[in-house]
Amino acid sequence: MPARFELHGIAFSGPTYKVGLLLTLAGEPFDYVHVNMMQGEHKQPPHLSKQRYGQVPLLIDRNNGRHLCQSAAIMEYLADMTGKFGGANLDERLQAREWMYWDFDRLASNVYRARTIRLGIRPAGPEVLEFSMAGGNAALKVLDEHLAGRTWIVGEGATIADIDIYGVTAFADEGGFDLAAYPNIQAWAERFEALPGFKGRKDLLPTESRAAA
């Protein structure tokens, strides 16, 4: 019997990693379809017919035929479908959602931009990199202060907020950010990496398509 979920993405992609990580932590096997973005597969009709924005990730739920776009929306959906990592109550769910939107606006945008600049994928002048570093470090400071005296970002257990934000901090070093300056983030990341089923990004996402194990 095929796996319920089929994830389309690329190993380089932080948002793809977030979705794959949630599936793995939730104990949901998934088929993985590599999208060769270097050759423009994400802008071709076969992919666009499933992912309207021509991006990754794309998640297909074979149980109902849904094709889902945008990592935050996919993660909320998976929390609903699996009953895991959605928060213990409505207040926690709302807070988790707030942190995910904050992440997209303040943390992910700066970390991912700095990463692509440093890796030579996105040409940009030094002023753009400086702007991204300043914004990213400001966001990391907010997160570090929030985590002081806390085990998880929201409530007493890991939620989609932790998975979402970890999926950014895992790439921070490639963007030139020094997480050693943020001890609360470092301690939180260690707790996160100790969760059952955790896999690092290089172990979780292959560089070619793969059927569920």
Secondary structure, DSSP 8 states (H G I E B T S, - for coil): ---SEEEEE-TT-HHHHHHHHHHHHTT--EEEEE--GGGTGGGSHHHHTT-TTS-S-EEEETTTTEEEESHHHHHHHHHHHH--SS-SSHHHHHHHHHHHHHIIIIIIHHHHHHHHHHTTSS---HHHHHHHHHHHHHHHHHHHHHHTT-SSSSTTS--HHHHHHHHHHTTGGGGT--GGG-HHHHHHHHHHHTSTT---HHHHS-SS-B---
